[in-house]
Amino acid sequence: MELRCGGVGSQTVGRRMDGDSRDGGGGGCKDAGSEDYENLPTSASLSTHMTAGAMAGILEHSVMYPVDSVKTRMQSLNPDPKAQYTSVYGALKKIIRTEGFWRPLRGLNVMMLGAGPAHALYFACYENMKRTLNAVFHHQGNSHLANGIAGSMATLLHDAVMNPAEVVKQRLQMYDSPHRSALRCVWTVWRTEGLGAFYRSYTTQLTMNIPFQSIHFITYEFLQEQVNPHRGYNPQSHIISGGLAGALAAAATTPLDVCKTLLNTQENMALNLANISGRLSGMANAFRMVYQLNGLPGYFKGMQARIIYQMPSTAISWSVYEFFKYFLTKHKLESRTPY
């Protein structure tokens, strides 16, 4: 983002919130009272990244939760005949008609509880790692390698917090779930399967989310360079870049998401059909079981729902995150300005 000062003919120094800078020519001086995103400091504080990230995570998952419920069901390997769907809209309509208006929202509370702290750590880690690694790999400008590594590191923290919430959420989302509330689900899983059940899919989650987030962040930063080169606060560019980055990453990692859903839900009908007694664990076993039951098409179950979910999700996440980063940083700047 640019910080302009000086009179006619003076040099313009372009500064961005992620710490990179570019030099350009000429320009007039902006009034000190007309502070906007371009005039903010070169980096936001840790608390700003965490607060903006938490808000982004909560809003993203709240708005898109009904579609997430449909995605979980559409990835079922051996669904009940009453829970077979051909489209996202048709699935939502059928769920509401047969199971009640609020059914697609069951588990939303536990997801919001996990999404806030998980996304706070996620964005704070990403921003700080990106700034540090860009200085190491690419002293001036933007390194895609740095963005990919920073996204992967942020995923480790994010998934450590989110994985238990994902397990509870997906069990509540399944058709004819025996769990009637998040607390009862947590207690039942803890009592019958132990603490490890909440992290049974953690390695699969990481195996999915590390490539997902690498593709996501690299694509987002690349698109920002094309449509928003000065990296100012531009809602349209954040929405477009975020949505396209999320769609591409979602399509590429759908097979891993199918395996993660199987490990999280421990789908009884599918396990019985595959003659598996007890609990399924391990990504390799999940991959074999998906192929055994559904062949290659099984790895792409629910891909349409996943893209429909992820595209607006990442658009919402980035636009909300960038807005709160802008708003909070500007507020802090104004509070330090003497009147």
C-alpha positions in Angstrom: 0.0 0.0 0.0 1.2 3.5 -0.7 2.2 6.2 1.7 2.4 9.5 -0.1 4.1 12.7 1.2 5.9 15.7 0.0 5.1 18.4 -2.6 4.9 18.4 -6.3 7.7 16.4 -7.9 8.6 14.6 -4.6 9.2 10.9 -4.7 6.4 8.5 -3.7 7.4 5.6 -1.5 4.9 2.7 -1.8 4.5 0.7 1.4 2.4 -2.3 2.1 1.1 -3.8 5.4 3.0 -7.0 4.9 6.3 -5.1 5.0 7.2 -5.0 1.3 7.9 -1.7 -0.4 8.0 -0.3 -3.9 9.2 3.0 -5.2 7.3 5.0 -7.7 7.3 8.5 -9.2 5.6 11.8 -8.3 2.4 12.6 -6.5 0.9 15.1 -4.2 0.6 15.1 -0.4 -2.5 13.8 1.3 -4.0 15.6 4.1 -3.0 14.2 7.5 -6.6 14.0 8.6 -7.7 12.0 5.6 -6.0 8.7 6.9 -7.0 5.7 4.9 -5.7 2.2 4.3 -2.8 3.4 2.2 -1.5 5.6 5.0 -1.4 2.9 7.7 1.9 1.5 9.1 3.8 -1.1 7.2 2.7 -3.9 9.5 -0.3 -4.6 11.8 0.2 -5.8 15.4 -0.1 -9.4 16.5 -3.3 -8.6 18.4 -4.8 -7.0 15.3 -4.0 -10.1 13.2 -5.5 -12.4 15.9 -8.7 -10.4 16.4 -9.3 -10.0 12.6 -8.6 -13.7 12.1 -11.0 -14.7 14.8 -13.8 -12.6 13.3 -13.1 -14.0 9.9 -13.2 -17.6 11.1 -16.4 -17.2 13.0 -18.3 -15.4 10.2 -16.9 -17.7 7.5 -18.1 -20.9 9.2 -21.4 -19.4 10.5 -22.5 -18.2 7.1 -21.5 -21.3 5.2 -22.4 -23.9 7.8 -25.6 -25.3 6.1 -23.6 -26.1 3.0 -20.9 -27.7 5.1 -23.6 -30.0 6.6 -24.6 -31.0 3.1 -21.0 -31.6 2.1 -20.5 -34.0 5.0 -23.6 -36.0 4.1 -22.7 -36.1 0.4 -19.3 -37.6 1.2 -21.0 -40.6 2.9 -19.7 -43.8 1.4 -22.8 -45.8 2.0 -25.6 -43.4 2.8 -29.0 -44.3 4.1 -31.6 -44.4 1.2 -33.3 -41.5 3.0 -30.1 -39.4 2.9 -29.1 -39.7 -0.8 -28.7 -36.3 -2.5 -28.0 -35.2 -6.1 -27.4 -31.5 -5.5 -26.6 -29.0 -2.7 -29.9 -27.2 -3.1 -31.9 -30.4 -3.3 -30.1 -31.7 -0.2 -30.8 -28.6 1.8 -34.4 -28.6 0.7 -34.9 -32.3 1.6 -33.1 -32.0 5.0 -35.3 -29.0 6.0 -38.5 -30.7 4.8 -37.9 -34.1 6.5 -35.8 -33.2 9.5 -36.7 -29.7 10.4 -35.7 -26.1 9.6 -32.8 -26.0 12.1 -31.3 -29.4 11.3 -28.6 -28.1 8.9 -27.3 -25.9 11.7 -26.8 -28.6 14.3 -23.2 -28.4 15.5 -22.8 -24.7 14.6 -22.1 -23.8 18.3 -19.1 -26.1 18.6 -17.7 -25.0 15.2 -17.9 -21.3 16.2 -16.2 -22.2 19.5 -13.3 -23.8 17.6 -13.1 -21.4 14.7 -12.4 -18.2 16.7 -9.2 -19.3 18.4 -8.1 -21.5 15.5 -8.3 -18.7 12.9 -6.7 -16.2 15.3 -3.6 -18.4 15.5 -3.8 -19.2 11.8 -3.7 -15.6 10.5 -1.3 -14.4 13.1 1.1 -17.2 12.4 0.7 -16.8 8.6 1.3 -13.0 8.6 4.4 -13.2 10.8 5.9 -16.2 9.1 5.2 -14.7 5.7 7.0 -11.5 6.6 10.0 -13.3 8.1 10.4 -15.8 5.2 9.9 -13.1 2.5 12.9 -11.3 4.1 14.9 -14.5 3.9 13.9 -15.8 0.4 13.0 -12.6 -1.5 14.4 -9.5 0.1 12.1 -7.2 -2.0 8.7 -8.2 -3.2 6.7 -11.4 -2.7 8.0 -15.0 -2.6 5.4 -17.7 -3.5 7.6 -20.2 -1.7 7.5 -18.1 1.5 3.8 -17.8 1.2 3.4 -21.6 0.8 5.6 -22.4 3.8 3.9 -19.8 6.0 0.5 -21.2 5.1 1.7 -24.8 6.0 3.1 -23.6 9.3 -0.1 -21.8 10.1 -2.1 -25.0 9.4 -0.3 -26.9 12.1 -1.6 -24.5 14.7 -5.1 -24.1 13.2 -5.8 -27.9 12.9 -4.5 -28.6 16.4 -7.4 -26.4 17.7 -10.0 -27.3 15.0 -9.7 -31.1 14.8 -11.7 -31.9 17.9 -14.4 -29.4 16.8 -14.5 -31.0 13.4 -15.0 -34.5 14.8 -17.9 -33.3 17.0 -19.4 -31.2 14.2 -19.3 -33.9 11.6 -20.9 -36.5 13.9 -23.7 -34.1 14.6 -24.2 -33.4 10.9 -24.6 -37.1 9.8 -28.0 -38.4 9.0 -29.8 -40.0 11.9 -27.0 -39.0 14.3 -27.4 -40.5 17.8 -26.0 -37.3 19.3 -28.6 -34.6 20.1 -26.2 -31.9 21.3 -22.5 -31.0 21.1 -21.9 -31.6 24.8 -23.5 -35.1 24.7 -21.5 -35.9 21.6 -18.2 -34.9 23.3 -19.0 -36.9 26.4 -20.1 -40.0 24.4 -17.0 -40.0 22.2 -14.7 -39.4 25.2 -16.3 -42.2 27.2 -16.5 -44.8 24.4 -13.5 -44.1 22.2 -11.1 -42.1 24.4 -9.3 -38.8 23.9 -7.5 -40.1 20.8 -10.8 -40.1 18.9 -10.7 -36.3 18.7 -7.4 -36.5 16.9 -7.9 -39.7 14.9 -8.0 -37.8 11.7 -5.3 -35.2 12.6 -2.6 -36.6 10.3 -5.1 -36.9 7.5 -6.4 -33.4 8.2 -2.8 -32.1 8.0 -2.1 -34.1 4.9 -5.2 -32.5 3.3 -4.8 -29.0 4.7 -1.1 -28.4 4.2 -1.4 -28.8 0.4 -4.8 -27.0 0.5 -3.5 -24.0 2.4 -0.3 -23.9 0.3 -2.4 -23.7 -2.9 -4.8 -21.3 -1.2 -2.2 -18.8 0.0 0.0 -19.0 -3.1 -3.0 -18.5 -5.4 -4.4 -15.7 -3.2 -1.2 -13.7 -3.0 -0.6 -14.3 -6.8 -4.0 -13.0 -7.7 -3.6 -10.0 -5.3 -0.4 -9.1 -7.2 -2.4 -9.1 -10.4 -5.6 -7.2 -9.4 -4.4 -5.2 -6.4 -0.6 -4.6 -6.9 -0.4 -1.8 -4.3 -2.1 -4.1 -1.7 -4.5 -1.4 -0.5 -7.8 -2.2 1.1 -9.9 -3.2 -1.9 -12.9 -5.4 -0.9 -13.6 -6.5 -4.5 -10.1 -7.8 -5.0 -10.1 -9.7 -1.6 -13.4 -11.3 -2.5 -12.4 -12.4 -6.0 -8.9 -13.5 -5.0 -10.1 -15.4 -1.9 -13.0 -17.1 -3.8 -10.9 -18.3 -6.7 -8.0 -19.5 -4.4 -10.5 -21.4 -2.3 -12.2 -23.1 -5.2 -8.9 -24.2 -6.8 -7.5 -25.6 -3.5 -10.8 -27.3 -2.7 -11.0 -29.2 -6.0 -7.4 -30.3 -5.8 -7.8 -31.8 -2.2 -11.2 -33.4 -2.4 -9.9 -37.0 -2.2 -8.2 -36.2 1.1 -11.3 -34.5 2.4 -13.4 -37.7 1.7 -10.9 -39.8 3.7 -10.9 -37.2 6.6 -14.7 -37.3 6.7 -14.7 -41.1 6.9 -12.1 -41.1 9.8 -14.1 -38.4 11.7 -17.5 -40.0 11.3 -16.6 -43.7 11.6 -19.6 -44.3 9.3 -21.1 -47.6 10.6 -22.9 -48.7 7.5 -19.7 -48.3 5.4 -17.5 -50.1 8.0 -20.0 -53.0 8.2 -20.1 -53.3 4.4 -16.3 -53.4 4.3 -16.3 -56.1 7.1 -14.4 -53.8 9.4 -14.9 -54.4 13.1 -13.9 -51.7 15.6 -12.6 -48.4 14.5 -10.9 -47.3 11.3 -7.7 -45.4 11.7 -4.9 -44.1 9.5 -5.0 -42.3 6.2 -3.8 -45.3 4.2 -6.6 -47.5 5.6 -9.1 -44.8 4.8 -7.8 -44.5 1.2 -8.1 -48.3 0.7 -11.6 -48.4 2.1 -12.9 -45.6 -0.1 -11.5 -47.4 -3.2 -12.9 -50.8 -2.0 -16.4 -49.4 -1.6 -16.7 -46.8 -4.4 -13.6 -47.1 -6.7 -12.0 -44.0 -8.1 -15.3 -41.9 -8.2 -15.4 -42.4 -4.4 -12.5 -40.0 -3.9 -14.5 -37.2 -5.5 -17.7 -37.6 -3.6 -19.1 -34.2 -2.6 -16.7 -32.3 -4.7 -19.4 -30.0 -6.0 -20.6 -29.2 -2.5 -17.0 -28.8 -1.3 -16.3 -26.1 -4.0 -19.6 -24.4 -3.4 -18.7 -24.3 0.3 -15.1 -23.3 0.0 -15.4 -20.6 -2.7 -17.6 -18.2 -0.7 -16.0 -19.3 2.5 -12.6 -18.1 1.6 -14.0 -15.0 -0.1 -15.8 -14.2 3.2 -12.8 -15.1 5.3 -10.4 -12.8 3.4 -12.7 -9.9 3.0 -13.7 -10.0 6.7 -10.0 -10.4 7.7 -8.8 -7.6 5.6 -11.6 -5.3 6.7 -10.9 -5.9 10.4 -7.2 -5.6 9.9 -7.8 -2.2 8.2 -10.4 -1.0 10.8 -8.4 -2.1 13.9 -5.0 -0.7 12.6 -6.6 2.6 11.6 -8.4 2.8 15.0 -5.1 2.3 16.8 -3.4 4.9 14.6 -6.1 7.5 15.3 -6.1 6.8 19.0 -2.3 7.7 19.1 -2.8 10.8 17.1 -2.9 14.0 19.3 -5.8 16.5 18.6 
